[in-house]
Amino acid sequence: MASFDLSPGALNAQTPMDPLQYAVASRDRDVLSIVRKALERGNTALAFQPVVRAGQPDQVVFYEGLIRVLDDGGRIVPAGQFMGQIEEKALGRDIDCETLRHGLDMLQANPTLRLSLNVSARSIGDAAWRRRLDQRLDSDPALAHRLILEVGETSAMQLHEVVIRFMEEMQPIGIAFALDDFGGGMTSFRHLKDFFFDMVKLDRCFVKDINHSPDNQVLAEALISVAHQFEMFAVGQGVETAAEAEFLASFGVDCLQGYHIAIPKFTL
């Protein structure tokens, strides 16, 4: 997809934009403005989606906390409209800090809860995010044993040395790590063996319609085998039908997550 300069100067420049470019640029500028205002006003929340044992949907292994941004009217701004634009920017660090704040609050309020939170490799190397994590763990070290941090595959591989060092620090105190979107980005198996992730979450593209796609069946089974070879749990995410769940279970996947299991909710 083409990228556009969304700065006020560019939008007001004399060089004309074609109607589609202008519409996209205006929309993105407005969405980012809503995200900034939501952060400033505290209009954010986590929605919780359970991750269950394959074949045992009543056994919740942990929940994933998904950040939600609300506009001034209380309407949810879909993450897909802004996450791709902010991940490499300061606003992405702010979203990750807010996710961490909400998540640690929930863990402290719910002593039996185990929760996964998304974080980018750039945020792992960010002083503000790290300071927030360290301060909360210093005041309540037990939170670490119920916290799972999910790092996207592409993000992890781009800054693999930063992620590896962080994992070496955090795993001994109890934090677990998940490699998100496994197989869908830029996995280097040369680096994979150095990470020691506790689990991987298969990229949704291999899960969708797996019961009708021989290619997805071969690839998903191979990725699950790789995960198990490296002593990692394998989670099938984006599961939307019973048939998809059954195929993944037959390939030995450990856990399942998706709308077929449960939709994300603001309450546990």
MARGU-829137 format. One record per residue (C-alpha): residue number from 1; x, y, z. Coordinates in steps of 0.02 Angstrom, whole numbers, plus 50000, padded with zeros to 5 digits. Example, Ala and Ser with C-alpha at 12.3 -4.5 7.8 and 13.67 -1.06 7.14 Angstrom:
2
<atom><torro>1</torro><u>50615</u><v>49775</v><w>50390</w></atom>
<atom><torro>2</torro><u>50684</u><v>49947</v><w>50357</w></atom>
END
This chain:
268
<atom><torro>1</torro><u>50000</u><v>50000</v><w>50000</w></atom>
<atom><torro>2</torro><u>50063</u><v>50174</v><w>49960</w></atom>
<atom><torro>3</torro><u>50116</u><v>50282</v><w>50106</w></atom>
<atom><torro>4</torro><u>50070</u><v>50465</v><w>50121</w></atom>
<atom><torro>5</torro><u>50143</u><v>50611</v><w>50215</w></atom>
<atom><torro>6</torro><u>50008</u><v>50656</v><w>50340</w></atom>
<atom><torro>7</torro><u>50091</u><v>50811</v><w>50410</w></atom>
<atom><torro>8</torro><u>49991</u><v>50974</v><w>50403</w></atom>
<atom><torro>9</torro><u>50120</u><v>51047</v><w>50286</w></atom>
<atom><torro>10</torro><u>50101</u><v>50907</v><w>50163</w></atom>
<atom><torro>11</torro><u>49912</u><v>50909</v><w>50170</w></atom>
<atom><torro>12</torro><u>49909</u><v>51096</v><w>50138</w></atom>
<atom><torro>13</torro><u>50046</u><v>51096</v><w>50007</w></atom>
<atom><torro>14</torro><u>50016</u><v>51170</v><w>49836</w></atom>
<atom><torro>15</torro><u>50052</u><v>51005</v><w>49747</w></atom>
<atom><torro>16</torro><u>49879</u><v>50930</v><w>49718</w></atom>
<atom><torro>17</torro><u>49838</u><v>50755</v><w>49779</w></atom>
<atom><torro>18</torro><u>49722</u><v>50644</v><w>49683</w></atom>
<atom><torro>19</torro><u>49551</u><v>50618</v><w>49767</w></atom>
<atom><torro>20</torro><u>49593</u><v>50444</v><w>49831</w></atom>
<atom><torro>21</torro><u>49757</u><v>50501</v><w>49908</w></atom>
<atom><torro>22</torro><u>49672</u><v>50648</v><w>49991</w></atom>
<atom><torro>23</torro><u>49532</u><v>50539</v><w>50060</w></atom>
<atom><torro>24</torro><u>49653</u><v>50411</v><w>50131</w></atom>
<atom><torro>25</torro><u>49768</u><v>50545</v><w>50204</w></atom>
<atom><torro>26</torro><u>49622</u><v>50638</v><w>50284</w></atom>
<atom><torro>27</torro><u>49549</u><v>50479</v><w>50357</w></atom>
<atom><torro>28</torro><u>49716</u><v>50423</v><w>50430</w></atom>
<atom><torro>29</torro><u>49751</u><v>50596</v><w>50501</w></atom>
<atom><torro>30</torro><u>49580</u><v>50598</v><w>50586</w></atom>
<atom><torro>31</torro><u>49601</u><v>50422</v><w>50658</w></atom>
<atom><torro>32</torro><u>49772</u><v>50463</v><w>50729</w></atom>
<atom><torro>33</torro><u>49701</u><v>50620</v><w>50807</w></atom>
<atom><torro>34</torro><u>49565</u><v>50516</v><w>50890</w></atom>
<atom><torro>35</torro><u>49697</u><v>50395</v><w>50957</w></atom>
<atom><torro>36</torro><u>49800</u><v>50538</v><w>51029</w></atom>
<atom><torro>37</torro><u>49648</u><v>50615</v><w>51113</w></atom>
<atom><torro>38</torro><u>49594</u><v>50447</v><w>51183</w></atom>
<atom><torro>39</torro><u>49764</u><v>50421</v><w>51262</w></atom>
<atom><torro>40</torro><u>49765</u><v>50597</v><w>51334</w></atom>
<atom><torro>41</torro><u>49590</u><v>50574</v><w>51408</w></atom>
<atom><torro>42</torro><u>49610</u><v>50395</v><w>51465</w></atom>
<atom><torro>43</torro><u>49479</u><v>50332</v><w>51343</w></atom>
<atom><torro>44</torro><u>49558</u><v>50160</v><w>51325</w></atom>
<atom><torro>45</torro><u>49519</u><v>49987</v><w>51390</w></atom>
<atom><torro>46</torro><u>49568</u><v>49806</v><w>51370</w></atom>
<atom><torro>47</torro><u>49454</u><v>49676</v><w>51294</w></atom>
<atom><torro>48</torro><u>49489</u><v>49497</v><w>51347</w></atom>
<atom><torro>49</torro><u>49486</u><v>49344</v><w>51235</w></atom>
<atom><torro>50</torro><u>49516</u><v>49170</v><w>51308</w></atom>
<atom><torro>51</torro><u>49645</u><v>49048</v><w>51244</w></atom>
<atom><torro>52</torro><u>49586</u><v>48871</v><w>51278</w></atom>
<atom><torro>53</torro><u>49655</u><v>48695</v><w>51271</w></atom>
<atom><torro>54</torro><u>49628</u><v>48612</v><w>51102</w></atom>
<atom><torro>55</torro><u>49484</u><v>48490</v><w>51118</w></atom>
<atom><torro>56</torro><u>49438</u><v>48561</v><w>51290</w></atom>
<atom><torro>57</torro><u>49357</u><v>48730</v><w>51257</w></atom>
<atom><torro>58</torro><u>49299</u><v>48746</v><w>51437</w></atom>
<atom><torro>59</torro><u>49479</u><v>48748</v><w>51500</w></atom>
<atom><torro>60</torro><u>49548</u><v>48924</v><w>51486</w></atom>
<atom><torro>61</torro><u>49739</u><v>48926</v><w>51488</w></atom>
<atom><torro>62</torro><u>49754</u><v>49116</v><w>51485</w></atom>
<atom><torro>63</torro><u>49672</u><v>49272</v><w>51416</w></atom>
<atom><torro>64</torro><u>49741</u><v>49394</v><w>51289</w></atom>
<atom><torro>65</torro><u>49714</u><v>49576</v><w>51333</w></atom>
<atom><torro>66</torro><u>49676</u><v>49674</v><w>51174</w></atom>
<atom><torro>67</torro><u>49688</u><v>49864</v><w>51182</w></atom>
<atom><torro>68</torro><u>49534</u><v>49960</v><w>51130</w></atom>
<atom><torro>69</torro><u>49528</u><v>50146</v><w>51094</w></atom>
<atom><torro>70</torro><u>49365</u><v>50240</v><w>51117</w></atom>
<atom><torro>71</torro><u>49316</u><v>50402</v><w>51032</w></atom>
<atom><torro>72</torro><u>49227</u><v>50544</v><w>51122</w></atom>
<atom><torro>73</torro><u>49060</u><v>50459</v><w>51094</w></atom>
<atom><torro>74</torro><u>49119</u><v>50297</v><w>51173</w></atom>
<atom><torro>75</torro><u>49129</u><v>50205</v><w>51007</w></atom>
<atom><torro>76</torro><u>49272</u><v>50082</v><w>50980</w></atom>
<atom><torro>77</torro><u>49400</u><v>50133</v><w>50849</w></atom>
<atom><torro>78</torro><u>49452</u><v>49968</v><w>50767</w></atom>
<atom><torro>79</torro><u>49637</u><v>49932</v><w>50798</w></atom>
<atom><torro>80</torro><u>49657</u><v>49887</v><w>50615</w></atom>
<atom><torro>81</torro><u>49628</u><v>50069</v><w>50570</w></atom>
<atom><torro>82</torro><u>49780</u><v>50132</v><w>50664</w></atom>
<atom><torro>83</torro><u>49899</u><v>49999</v><w>50729</w></atom>
<atom><torro>84</torro><u>49991</u><v>49979</v><w>50565</w></atom>
<atom><torro>85</torro><u>50021</u><v>50167</v><w>50557</w></atom>
<atom><torro>86</torro><u>50085</u><v>50192</v><w>50734</w></atom>
<atom><torro>87</torro><u>50191</u><v>50038</v><w>50772</w></atom>
<atom><torro>88</torro><u>50353</u><v>50122</v><w>50718</w></atom>
<atom><torro>89</torro><u>50308</u><v>50292</v><w>50793</w></atom>
<atom><torro>90</torro><u>50306</u><v>50369</v><w>50966</w></atom>
<atom><torro>91</torro><u>50118</u><v>50344</v><w>50971</w></atom>
<atom><torro>92</torro><u>50150</u><v>50157</v><w>50960</w></atom>
<atom><torro>93</torro><u>50255</u><v>50167</v><w>51118</w></atom>
<atom><torro>94</torro><u>50114</u><v>50260</v><w>51204</w></atom>
<atom><torro>95</torro><u>49988</u><v>50126</v><w>51156</w></atom>
<atom><torro>96</torro><u>50103</u><v>49989</v><w>51221</w></atom>
<atom><torro>97</torro><u>50126</u><v>50083</v><w>51385</w></atom>
<atom><torro>98</torro><u>49938</u><v>50099</v><w>51404</w></atom>
<atom><torro>99</torro><u>49915</u><v>49914</v><w>51364</w></atom>
<atom><torro>100</torro><u>50043</u><v>49870</v><w>51497</w></atom>
<atom><torro>101</torro><u>49962</u><v>49983</v><w>51626</w></atom>
<atom><torro>102</torro><u>49790</u><v>49908</v><w>51600</w></atom>
<atom><torro>103</torro><u>49859</u><v>49731</v><w>51598</w></atom>
<atom><torro>104</torro><u>49959</u><v>49746</v><w>51758</w></atom>
<atom><torro>105</torro><u>49810</u><v>49826</v><w>51844</w></atom>
<atom><torro>106</torro><u>49702</u><v>49677</v><w>51795</w></atom>
<atom><torro>107</torro><u>49832</u><v>49552</v><w>51854</w></atom>
<atom><torro>108</torro><u>49844</u><v>49640</v><w>52021</w></atom>
<atom><torro>109</torro><u>49655</u><v>49645</v><w>52042</w></atom>
<atom><torro>110</torro><u>49631</u><v>49462</v><w>51990</w></atom>
<atom><torro>111</torro><u>49756</u><v>49348</v><w>52079</w></atom>
<atom><torro>112</torro><u>49709</u><v>49192</v><w>51978</w></atom>
<atom><torro>113</torro><u>49717</u><v>49277</v><w>51807</w></atom>
<atom><torro>114</torro><u>49851</u><v>49238</v><w>51679</w></atom>
<atom><torro>115</torro><u>49859</u><v>49370</v><w>51543</w></atom>
<atom><torro>116</torro><u>49953</u><v>49400</v><w>51381</w></atom>
<atom><torro>117</torro><u>49987</u><v>49575</v><w>51317</w></atom>
<atom><torro>118</torro><u>50053</u><v>49633</v><w>51149</w></atom>
<atom><torro>119</torro><u>50214</u><v>49733</v><w>51141</w></atom>
<atom><torro>120</torro><u>50327</u><v>49782</v><w>50996</w></atom>
<atom><torro>121</torro><u>50514</u><v>49754</v><w>50999</w></atom>
<atom><torro>122</torro><u>50535</u><v>49943</v><w>50988</w></atom>
<atom><torro>123</torro><u>50437</u><v>49966</v><w>51149</w></atom>
<atom><torro>124</torro><u>50543</u><v>49834</v><w>51235</w></atom>
<atom><torro>125</torro><u>50691</u><v>49948</v><w>51201</w></atom>
<atom><torro>126</torro><u>50596</u><v>50104</v><w>51253</w></atom>
<atom><torro>127</torro><u>50644</u><v>50181</v><w>51422</w></atom>
<atom><torro>128</torro><u>50467</u><v>50236</v><w>51470</w></atom>
<atom><torro>129</torro><u>50389</u><v>50065</v><w>51437</w></atom>
<atom><torro>130</torro><u>50529</u><v>49974</v><w>51526</w></atom>
<atom><torro>131</torro><u>50522</u><v>50092</v><w>51674</w></atom>
<atom><torro>132</torro><u>50335</u><v>50060</v><w>51694</w></atom>
<atom><torro>133</torro><u>50362</u><v>49873</v><w>51691</w></atom>
<atom><torro>134</torro><u>50508</u><v>49876</v><w>51814</w></atom>
<atom><torro>135</torro><u>50417</u><v>49989</v><w>51937</w></atom>
<atom><torro>136</torro><u>50263</u><v>49878</v><w>51943</w></atom>
<atom><torro>137</torro><u>50364</u><v>49718</v><w>51960</w></atom>
<atom><torro>138</torro><u>50471</u><v>49795</v><w>52097</w></atom>
<atom><torro>139</torro><u>50313</u><v>49832</v><w>52197</w></atom>
<atom><torro>140</torro><u>50232</u><v>49663</v><w>52160</w></atom>
<atom><torro>141</torro><u>50357</u><v>49533</v><w>52092</w></atom>
<atom><torro>142</torro><u>50223</u><v>49396</v><w>52089</w></atom>
<atom><torro>143</torro><u>50140</u><v>49480</v><w>51938</w></atom>
<atom><torro>144</torro><u>50281</u><v>49418</v><w>51828</w></atom>
<atom><torro>145</torro><u>50228</u><v>49236</v><w>51846</w></atom>
<atom><torro>146</torro><u>50057</u><v>49273</v><w>51769</w></atom>
<atom><torro>147</torro><u>50114</u><v>49389</v><w>51630</w></atom>
<atom><torro>148</torro><u>50143</u><v>49335</v><w>51450</w></atom>
<atom><torro>149</torro><u>50215</u><v>49460</v><w>51326</w></atom>
<atom><torro>150</torro><u>50172</u><v>49434</v><w>51143</w></atom>
<atom><torro>151</torro><u>50296</u><v>49500</v><w>51015</w></atom>
<atom><torro>152</torro><u>50251</u><v>49499</v><w>50830</w></atom>
<atom><torro>153</torro><u>50362</u><v>49394</v><w>50720</w></atom>
<atom><torro>154</torro><u>50415</u><v>49535</v><w>50604</w></atom>
<atom><torro>155</torro><u>50450</u><v>49651</v><w>50750</w></atom>
<atom><torro>156</torro><u>50551</u><v>49519</v><w>50843</w></atom>
<atom><torro>157</torro><u>50659</u><v>49475</v><w>50693</w></atom>
<atom><torro>158</torro><u>50697</u><v>49657</v><w>50652</w></atom>
<atom><torro>159</torro><u>50767</u><v>49687</v><w>50827</w></atom>
<atom><torro>160</torro><u>50809</u><v>49510</v><w>50877</w></atom>
<atom><torro>161</torro><u>50959</u><v>49557</v><w>50985</w></atom>
<atom><torro>162</torro><u>50853</u><v>49678</v><w>51088</w></atom>
<atom><torro>163</torro><u>50717</u><v>49548</v><w>51113</w></atom>
<atom><torro>164</torro><u>50838</u><v>49409</v><w>51156</w></atom>
<atom><torro>165</torro><u>50925</u><v>49514</v><w>51290</w></atom>
<atom><torro>166</torro><u>50758</u><v>49564</v><w>51364</w></atom>
<atom><torro>167</torro><u>50698</u><v>49384</v><w>51369</w></atom>
<atom><torro>168</torro><u>50858</u><v>49330</v><w>51455</w></atom>
<atom><torro>169</torro><u>50822</u><v>49458</v><w>51591</w></atom>
<atom><torro>170</torro><u>50636</u><v>49426</v><w>51611</w></atom>
<atom><torro>171</torro><u>50612</u><v>49239</v><w>51594</w></atom>
<atom><torro>172</torro><u>50710</u><v>49199</v><w>51755</w></atom>
<atom><torro>173</torro><u>50589</u><v>49308</v><w>51854</w></atom>
<atom><torro>174</torro><u>50436</u><v>49219</v><w>51781</w></atom>
<atom><torro>175</torro><u>50378</u><v>49316</v><w>51626</w></atom>
<atom><torro>176</torro><u>50332</u><v>49204</v><w>51479</w></atom>
<atom><torro>177</torro><u>50346</u><v>49253</v><w>51296</w></atom>
<atom><torro>178</torro><u>50242</u><v>49215</v><w>51142</w></atom>
<atom><torro>179</torro><u>50295</u><v>49239</v><w>50961</w></atom>
<atom><torro>180</torro><u>50142</u><v>49310</v><w>50876</w></atom>
<atom><torro>181</torro><u>50094</u><v>49283</v><w>50692</w></atom>
<atom><torro>182</torro><u>50217</u><v>49138</v><w>50678</w></atom>
<atom><torro>183</torro><u>50258</u><v>49093</v><w>50499</w></atom>
<atom><torro>184</torro><u>50178</u><v>49246</v><w>50422</w></atom>
<atom><torro>185</torro><u>50324</u><v>49367</v><w>50427</w></atom>
<atom><torro>186</torro><u>50512</u><v>49352</v><w>50420</w></atom>
<atom><torro>187</torro><u>50555</u><v>49207</v><w>50534</w></atom>
<atom><torro>188</torro><u>50736</u><v>49158</v><w>50529</w></atom>
<atom><torro>189</torro><u>50754</u><v>48985</v><w>50602</w></atom>
<atom><torro>190</torro><u>50936</u><v>49030</v><w>50634</w></atom>
<atom><torro>191</torro><u>50874</u><v>49159</v><w>50759</w></atom>
<atom><torro>192</torro><u>50722</u><v>49060</v><w>50819</w></atom>
<atom><torro>193</torro><u>50830</u><v>48937</v><w>50916</w></atom>
<atom><torro>194</torro><u>50912</u><v>49084</v><w>51008</w></atom>
<atom><torro>195</torro><u>50749</u><v>49160</v><w>51070</w></atom>
<atom><torro>196</torro><u>50678</u><v>49023</v><w>51182</w></atom>
<atom><torro>197</torro><u>50498</u><v>49081</v><w>51161</w></atom>
<atom><torro>198</torro><u>50378</u><v>48987</v><w>51273</w></atom>
<atom><torro>199</torro><u>50245</u><v>48979</v><w>51139</w></atom>
<atom><torro>200</torro><u>50204</u><v>49028</v><w>50961</w></atom>
<atom><torro>201</torro><u>50039</u><v>49087</v><w>50891</w></atom>
<atom><torro>202</torro><u>50012</u><v>49032</v><w>50712</w></atom>
<atom><torro>203</torro><u>49979</u><v>49169</v><w>50588</w></atom>
<atom><torro>204</torro><u>49794</u><v>49179</v><w>50549</w></atom>
<atom><torro>205</torro><u>49825</u><v>49155</v><w>50363</w></atom>
<atom><torro>206</torro><u>49866</u><v>48971</v><w>50396</w></atom>
<atom><torro>207</torro><u>49711</u><v>48945</v><w>50503</w></atom>
<atom><torro>208</torro><u>49580</u><v>49023</v><w>50391</w></atom>
<atom><torro>209</torro><u>49483</u><v>48888</v><w>50295</w></atom>
<atom><torro>210</torro><u>49615</u><v>48759</v><w>50341</w></atom>
<atom><torro>211</torro><u>49484</u><v>48623</v><w>50320</w></atom>
<atom><torro>212</torro><u>49469</u><v>48670</v><w>50135</w></atom>
<atom><torro>213</torro><u>49652</u><v>48713</v><w>50100</w></atom>
<atom><torro>214</torro><u>49779</u><v>48572</v><w>50078</w></atom>
<atom><torro>215</torro><u>49917</u><v>48704</v><w>50071</w></atom>
<atom><torro>216</torro><u>49867</u><v>48776</v><w>50240</w></atom>
<atom><torro>217</torro><u>49854</u><v>48601</v><w>50312</w></atom>
<atom><torro>218</torro><u>50034</u><v>48560</v><w>50262</w></atom>
<atom><torro>219</torro><u>50102</u><v>48727</v><w>50321</w></atom>
<atom><torro>220</torro><u>50008</u><v>48729</v><w>50486</w></atom>
<atom><torro>221</torro><u>50061</u><v>48552</v><w>50527</w></atom>
<atom><torro>222</torro><u>50242</u><v>48595</v><w>50486</w></atom>
<atom><torro>223</torro><u>50240</u><v>48752</v><w>50595</w></atom>
<atom><torro>224</torro><u>50164</u><v>48656</v><w>50740</w></atom>
<atom><torro>225</torro><u>50300</u><v>48525</v><w>50722</w></atom>
<atom><torro>226</torro><u>50435</u><v>48660</v><w>50722</w></atom>
<atom><torro>227</torro><u>50360</u><v>48736</v><w>50880</w></atom>
<atom><torro>228</torro><u>50360</u><v>48570</v><w>50970</w></atom>
<atom><torro>229</torro><u>50537</u><v>48531</v><w>50913</w></atom>
<atom><torro>230</torro><u>50592</u><v>48692</v><w>50999</w></atom>
<atom><torro>231</torro><u>50488</u><v>48645</v><w>51153</w></atom>
<atom><torro>232</torro><u>50360</u><v>48783</v><w>51126</w></atom>
<atom><torro>233</torro><u>50172</u><v>48772</v><w>51143</w></atom>
<atom><torro>234</torro><u>50077</u><v>48806</v><w>50981</w></atom>
<atom><torro>235</torro><u>49921</u><v>48913</v><w>50981</w></atom>
<atom><torro>236</torro><u>49802</u><v>48918</v><w>50834</w></atom>
<atom><torro>237</torro><u>49729</u><v>49094</v><w>50831</w></atom>
<atom><torro>238</torro><u>49592</u><v>49167</v><w>50722</w></atom>
<atom><torro>239</torro><u>49488</u><v>49008</v><w>50736</w></atom>
<atom><torro>240</torro><u>49315</u><v>49048</v><w>50670</w></atom>
<atom><torro>241</torro><u>49235</u><v>48879</v><w>50639</w></atom>
<atom><torro>242</torro><u>49222</u><v>48708</v><w>50722</w></atom>
<atom><torro>243</torro><u>49302</u><v>48629</v><w>50568</w></atom>
<atom><torro>244</torro><u>49457</u><v>48740</v><w>50585</w></atom>
<atom><torro>245</torro><u>49470</u><v>48695</v><w>50769</w></atom>
<atom><torro>246</torro><u>49457</u><v>48510</v><w>50732</w></atom>
<atom><torro>247</torro><u>49591</u><v>48514</v><w>50597</w></atom>
<atom><torro>248</torro><u>49713</u><v>48609</v><w>50708</w></atom>
<atom><torro>249</torro><u>49681</u><v>48489</v><w>50852</w></atom>
<atom><torro>250</torro><u>49714</u><v>48341</v><w>50738</w></atom>
<atom><torro>251</torro><u>49884</u><v>48416</v><w>50695</w></atom>
<atom><torro>252</torro><u>49931</u><v>48425</v><w>50878</w></atom>
<atom><torro>253</torro><u>49904</u><v>48610</v><w>50913</w></atom>
<atom><torro>254</torro><u>49903</u><v>48642</v><w>51101</w></atom>
<atom><torro>255</torro><u>49782</u><v>48788</v><w>51117</w></atom>
<atom><torro>256</torro><u>49649</u><v>48880</v><w>51017</w></atom>
<atom><torro>257</torro><u>49591</u><v>49060</v><w>51011</w></atom>
<atom><torro>258</torro><u>49465</u><v>49148</v><w>50902</w></atom>
<atom><torro>259</torro><u>49284</u><v>49199</v><w>50877</w></atom>
<atom><torro>260</torro><u>49230</u><v>49017</v><w>50870</w></atom>
<atom><torro>261</torro><u>49293</u><v>49000</v><w>51049</w></atom>
<atom><torro>262</torro><u>49237</u><v>49170</v><w>51115</w></atom>
<atom><torro>263</torro><u>49233</u><v>49352</v><w>51061</w></atom>
<atom><torro>264</torro><u>49338</u><v>49480</v><w>51157</w></atom>
<atom><torro>265</torro><u>49242</u><v>49557</v><w>51302</w></atom>
<atom><torro>266</torro><u>49278</u><v>49700</v><w>51420</w></atom>
<atom><torro>267</torro><u>49238</u><v>49591</v><w>51570</w></atom>
<atom><torro>268</torro><u>49309</u><v>49422</v><w>51619</w></atom>
END
